[in-house]
Every structure is written in C-alpha cells, then in structure tokens.
C-alpha cells in the first residue's frame, strides 16, 4: 500500500533544502546495516524521479532514534508521513518539500503458502494484516 513520504525538520530551525540546489542543514540518515550505503532520498521534479545521496551527520537504523534526533533539532530526516504525523500536527516538526516527495511503495511480506505455518510466523502475518487494515 503506497504511503506519502515526508521530509521533516524541527520547528524553528529555519528554511532549508532544495532538491535541485543542495542542503544547508545537517541530515539524519537511515542505513539498514553497516554493510549497506545510507538510504538515498527520493524526489520527483517535473515528472522525473531521482534519488539524492546525502552526507548524513549521523546514521541509524532505529526509527525512534531518528525521530528523537529530529525533535531535538539534530537535522533533517525522511520517513513515511505516518511516522511523523502527530509531531507535524502539533507543530513540533515541519514538513518540507511536500510537492517534490514521491509515494513510498510500501513493504511486501513473502511467506510460504502451507497449511501448517509456524505459530510465530502466523502471528507476524496476522499482525501485519491487521496493521495494514488500520492504515487503510
């Protein structure tokens, strides 16, 4: 299920970042693991999609830490809109460049189609299905 992507900055930290021009703020990056390059930020401009390689001041694989760093004014970061919605609505975070950000295509869950699925896998599948229905 596609989800809006949002680029955020702590409120009161000033104007910043143009997709085609460069960045005047620190960035908080996301990296799946140390062996993988930091996540490239996706943008759309004039119907063209491109990814921007950032040079983050800090990189993490913990979404909660990204949020805490952003709230503390540690820099700009990116995630799905749902992640930051309460903080944007409360004015603690500011959404940036909404017109240039694409939809996140979502995650896929692949699992074997067997009658006897392990209970832990069944619990995960049921949780993800319920969570997805709540977002719809």
C-alpha positions, 0 to 999 in steps of 0.5 A: 500500500503506497504511503506519502513520504515526508521530509521533516525538520524541527520547528524553528530551525529555519528554511532549508533544502532544495532538491535541485540546489543542495542542503544547508542543514545537517541530515539524519540518515537511515542505513539498514546495516553497516554493510549497506550505503545510507538510504538515498532520498527520493524526489520527483521534479517535473515528472522525473524521479531521482534519488539524492545521496546525502552526507548524513551527520549521523546514521541509524537504523532505529526509527525512534532514534531518528525521530528523537534526533529530529525533535531535538533539532539534530537535522533533517530526516525522511520517513513515511508521513505516518511516522511523523504525523502527530509531531507535524500536527502539533507543530513540533516538526515541519514538513518540507518539500511536500510537492517534490516527495514521491509515494513510498511503495510500501513493504511486501511480506513473502511467506510460504503458502502451507497449511501448517505455518509456524505459530510465530510466523502466523502471528507476524502475518496476522499482525501485519494484516491487521496493521495494514487494515488500520492504515487503510 
